[in-house]
């Protein structure tokens, strides 16, 4: 068995995809992270490489996966902080400050498949995501539906659309939508397809309208809700346009952990934060425990 600190360097890098973030979250110096990665490589007989900007493990991970289960048990026994992966659509609003006993983080734009894989391989202990990104076929997962709220298009305060009167969807579609990596957020892609949006490329018309790169960034549309507070884009405001599409927040965890005190306390904490948020934003509708599902247990 390896130490908690040693494996946290490796799994932190797979989770956050940044050595700097690993150092910040786990209070490790960069040289310590590098040294621990080398030790893990020797102990588990694996190699680590970066492919297309993503850190990956090469080799048979069977021994590593067994070790991860042991370390996750230790976290649920309060031997180390638990880990909450947070979708970039929600980062900052519901989890700042971090819930007691939890570390929060996200990898930049690797998306839903990466988050679900982190959960199923015991690297993280819970995952906070938009309702439209919650798994629908995870029999080993429990999905707690926390709230529902309208989906919105967000822009910077000086966006030209804010100077117009009544907006139509056709007018809005003349502007580029933020880039969403293909297959990274399949639920979001389905929502955009239902609205006849195409976020994966910009048309020549959109490029001409945008002008310079700086102007393009200023005119870009961002998908979100009142709960989105992107730390890289803190000044985004909602367009006065109803999309008639709802989203929400889901908390996802492995089934065997869904009834633990730690998960119950986390749900209580998040629900209270949502209640507080609802005072200023009544469009946030709390769903409550009656809507929670465990995999497909309700169908069995």
C-alpha positions in Angstrom: 0.0 0.0 0.0 1.3 3.5 -0.9 0.7 6.6 1.2 -2.3 8.8 0.7 0.0 11.7 -0.3 1.9 9.6 -2.8 -1.2 8.5 -4.8 -2.9 11.9 -4.5 -0.2 13.3 -6.8 -1.0 10.8 -9.5 -4.8 10.8 -9.2 -4.8 14.6 -8.7 -3.0 15.0 -12.0 -5.5 12.6 -13.8 -8.4 14.5 -12.1 -7.2 18.2 -12.5 -4.9 17.7 -15.5 -2.5 20.4 -14.1 0.5 19.9 -11.9 0.0 23.5 -10.6 -3.6 22.7 -9.5 -2.4 19.5 -7.9 0.1 21.4 -5.8 -2.5 24.0 -4.8 -5.3 21.4 -3.9 -3.0 18.9 -2.1 -0.5 21.3 -0.7 2.4 19.7 -2.6 5.5 21.4 -4.1 5.9 20.8 -7.9 9.0 18.8 -7.3 7.1 16.6 -4.8 4.4 16.0 -7.4 7.0 14.9 -10.0 8.8 12.7 -7.5 5.6 11.0 -6.5 4.7 10.4 -10.1 8.0 8.6 -10.6 7.5 6.5 -7.5 4.0 5.5 -8.6 5.3 4.6 -12.0 7.8 2.2 -10.4 5.4 0.7 -7.9 2.5 0.1 -10.3 4.5 -0.7 -13.4 2.9 2.1 -15.4 3.9 5.1 -17.4 2.3 8.5 -17.7 2.2 10.5 -20.8 0.4 13.6 -22.2 -1.5 13.0 -25.4 -3.5 15.9 -27.1 -3.1 17.9 -24.0 -4.5 15.2 -21.6 -2.5 13.2 -19.0 -3.1 9.5 -19.5 -1.9 6.2 -17.9 -0.2 3.6 -20.1 -0.2 0.0 -18.8 -2.3 -2.5 -16.8 -4.0 -0.4 -14.1 -5.4 -3.4 -12.2 -3.2 -3.0 -9.1 -3.6 0.8 -9.2 -7.4 0.4 -9.3 -7.3 -1.8 -6.2 -5.2 0.7 -4.4 -7.6 3.5 -5.3 -10.5 1.6 -3.7 -8.5 1.4 -0.4 -7.7 5.1 -0.5 -11.3 6.0 -1.2 -12.3 4.0 1.9 -9.7 6.0 3.9 -11.3 9.2 2.7 -14.8 8.1 3.7 -13.2 7.3 7.1 -12.0 10.9 7.3 -8.3 10.0 6.9 -8.1 12.6 4.1 -10.5 15.1 2.4 -13.1 13.7 0.1 -13.1 14.9 -3.6 -15.9 16.6 -5.4 -15.6 17.1 -9.2 -17.5 20.1 -10.4 -18.7 20.8 -13.9 -17.4 24.1 -15.3 -21.0 25.1 -15.8 -21.3 25.2 -12.0 -17.8 25.9 -10.7 -17.6 28.7 -8.2 -21.3 29.3 -7.3 -22.4 26.3 -5.2 -19.0 25.2 -3.9 -17.3 28.4 -2.8 -16.2 28.0 -0.1 -15.8 24.2 -0.4 -18.1 22.0 1.7 -16.6 20.9 5.0 -14.4 17.9 4.5 -14.2 18.2 0.7 -11.7 19.3 -1.9 -13.3 20.7 -5.1 -11.9 20.9 -8.6 -12.4 20.4 -12.2 -10.3 19.6 -15.2 -10.5 22.2 -18.0 -13.1 21.2 -20.6 -12.5 17.4 -20.7 -16.2 17.1 -20.0 -18.7 14.6 -18.9 -17.0 11.3 -20.0 -13.9 12.3 -18.0 -15.9 13.2 -14.9 -17.9 9.9 -15.0 -14.7 8.0 -15.5 -13.1 9.7 -12.4 -16.1 8.6 -10.4 -16.2 5.0 -11.6 -12.4 4.6 -11.1 -12.6 5.9 -7.5 -10.5 8.9 -8.2 -13.2 11.3 -7.0 -16.0 10.6 -4.5 -18.8 12.7 -6.0 -19.6 14.7 -9.1 -21.7 17.9 -9.4 -23.1 18.4 -12.8 -26.0 20.0 -14.8 -29.1 17.8 -15.0 -28.8 17.5 -18.7 -25.3 16.0 -18.3 -26.3 13.5 -15.5 -25.8 9.8 -16.5 -28.9 7.9 -17.6 -27.4 4.4 -17.7 -25.1 4.2 -14.7 -26.5 1.3 -12.7 -23.6 1.6 -10.3 -24.3 5.2 -9.7 -26.8 7.2 -7.7 -28.1 10.5 -9.1 -29.6 13.0 -6.7 -31.6 15.7 -8.5 -31.2 18.8 -6.5 -32.9 21.6 -8.4 -34.3 22.8 -11.7 -33.9 26.2 -13.4 -34.1 27.8 -16.8 -31.2 27.5 -19.2 -29.9 30.9 -20.3 -27.6 32.5 -22.8 -24.9 34.7 -21.1 -22.9 37.5 -22.6 -20.5 40.3 -21.5 -22.2 43.6 -20.4 -21.2 45.4 -23.6 -22.6 42.8 -26.0 -24.6 44.4 -28.9 -27.6 42.2 -28.2 -28.2 43.9 -24.8 -28.8 47.2 -26.7 -31.7 45.8 -28.6 -35.3 45.7 -27.6 -37.2 42.4 -27.8 -34.9 39.6 -28.9 -35.6 36.6 -31.1 -33.7 33.4 -31.2 -32.9 34.0 -34.9 -31.3 37.4 -34.0 -29.2 35.7 -31.3 -28.1 32.9 -33.7 -26.2 35.6 -35.7 -23.5 35.6 -33.0 -21.0 32.8 -32.3 -21.5 30.4 -29.4 -18.6 29.4 -27.2 -16.6 26.5 -28.4 -17.6 23.2 -26.8 -15.3 20.3 -27.6 -17.1 17.6 -29.6 -18.4 14.7 -27.4 -17.2 16.5 -24.2 -20.7 17.5 -23.1 -23.2 15.2 -24.9 -26.2 16.5 -22.9 -25.3 20.1 -23.8 -25.0 19.1 -27.5 -28.5 17.6 -27.4 -29.9 20.8 -25.9 -28.2 23.0 -28.5 -29.3 20.8 -31.3 -32.9 21.1 -30.1 -32.5 24.9 -30.4 -30.8 24.5 -33.8 -27.5 26.0 -32.5 -24.1 24.8 -33.7 -21.4 25.5 -31.1 -18.6 23.4 -32.7 -17.6 25.8 -35.5 -18.0 29.4 -36.5 -19.5 30.4 -39.9 -17.8 32.9 -42.2 -20.7 35.2 -41.5 -20.0 35.0 -37.7 -16.3 35.6 -38.3 -16.9 38.6 -40.4 -19.3 40.1 -37.8 -16.8 39.5 -35.1 -13.9 41.2 -36.7 -10.8 40.9 -34.6 -10.2 38.1 -32.1 -10.8 40.4 -29.2 -14.1 41.5 -30.7 -15.0 37.8 -31.3 -14.6 37.1 -27.6 -16.7 40.1 -26.6 -19.5 39.0 -28.9 -19.5 35.3 -28.0 -22.6 33.7 -26.5 -22.1 31.5 -23.4 -24.5 28.7 -22.3 -25.4 28.6 -18.6 -27.8 29.7 -15.9 -27.9 31.9 -12.8 -25.8 29.3 -11.1 -22.9 29.6 -13.6 -20.1 31.7 -12.3 -17.1 31.0 -14.5 -13.9 32.1 -12.7 -12.4 33.0 -16.1 -15.5 35.0 -17.1 -16.9 36.6 -13.9 -18.8 39.4 -15.6 -21.2 37.4 -17.8 -24.9 38.5 -17.6 -28.0 36.8 -19.0 -29.7 37.8 -22.3 -33.3 38.9 -21.8 -34.5 35.9 -23.9 -36.5 32.8 -22.8 -35.2 29.6 -24.3 -38.0 27.5 -22.8 -35.5 24.9 -21.9 -34.7 23.8 -18.3 -31.6 22.5 -16.7 -30.6 22.0 -13.1 -28.1 20.5 -10.8 -27.4 16.8 -10.1 -25.1 15.2 -7.5 -23.7 11.9 -8.6 -21.9 9.3 -6.5 -21.2 5.6 -6.5 -24.2 3.6 -5.3 -22.2 2.0 -2.4 -21.5 5.5 -1.0 -24.9 7.1 -1.5 -26.1 6.4 2.0 -22.9 7.4 3.8 -22.9 10.2 6.3 -20.5 12.2 4.1 -22.8 12.1 1.1 -25.8 12.9 3.2 -24.1 15.9 4.8 -22.9 17.1 1.3 -26.5 16.9 0.0 -27.7 18.9 3.0 -25.0 21.5 2.5 -25.8 21.9 -1.2 -29.5 22.0 -0.7 -29.1 24.8 1.9 -26.9 26.8 -0.4 -29.6 26.4 -3.1 -32.3 27.6 -0.7 -30.2 30.6 0.1 -29.6 31.3 -3.6 -33.4 30.9 -4.2 -34.1 34.0 -2.1 -32.5 36.2 -4.9 -33.3 33.9 -7.8 -36.8 32.4 -7.3 -36.5 30.6 -10.7 -34.4 28.0 -8.9 -36.8 25.3 -8.1 -35.7 22.8 -5.5 -36.6 19.2 -6.4 -36.2 17.4 -3.1 -35.4 13.8 -2.2 -38.6 12.4 -3.7 -37.1 12.9 -7.2 -33.8 11.2 -6.5 -32.9 8.0 -8.4 -30.5 5.2 -7.9 -29.2 4.1 -11.2 -32.3 2.4 -12.8 -33.5 0.9 -9.5 -36.9 2.6 -10.1 -37.3 0.5 -13.2 -36.3 -2.8 -11.8 
